[in-house]
C-alpha cells in the first residue's frame, strides 16, 4: 500500500492510498519542501528549498539551488528514482520547481511540477 501525502482518511475512514507513481511524486515534494532540522529523528532530511527563496537572485545562486535539490533527491530517494533534471524559478513570492526523473522500478520517466507561494 502506498500512503497518500498529505496524510488523510479516505471515504471508508481508512488511511488514503495512492498509486506507486503518485507516491513517489509525493516523496519528491516532501524532500523539496522540508527544511533540514524539521524532522526530529531525521535532522538532515530535506533540502530547505523555501529558505533559498529570499536570497538574492543570480545565476550562481540558481546553480546552487539546483545542485542542492538534485543532491538531496539523490540522497533520500536515489534507490527509487534517477534524477534527470531540476529547474527552479523564483519570481516575486512564487517558487516553481520542475523535476524530471526516472522511476527505477519501472524505468518510466516522470515530470513533477510544484509551485509554492511564500
Secondary structure as UniProt FT lines:
FT   STRAND          2..3
FT   TURN            11..12
FT   STRAND          17..18
FT   HELIX           20..33
FT   TURN            36..37
FT   TURN            43..44
FT   HELIX           49..54
FT   HELIX           59..77
FT   TURN            78..80
FT   STRAND          81..91
FT   TURN            92..93
FT   STRAND          94..103
FT   TURN            104..106
FT   STRAND          109..117
//
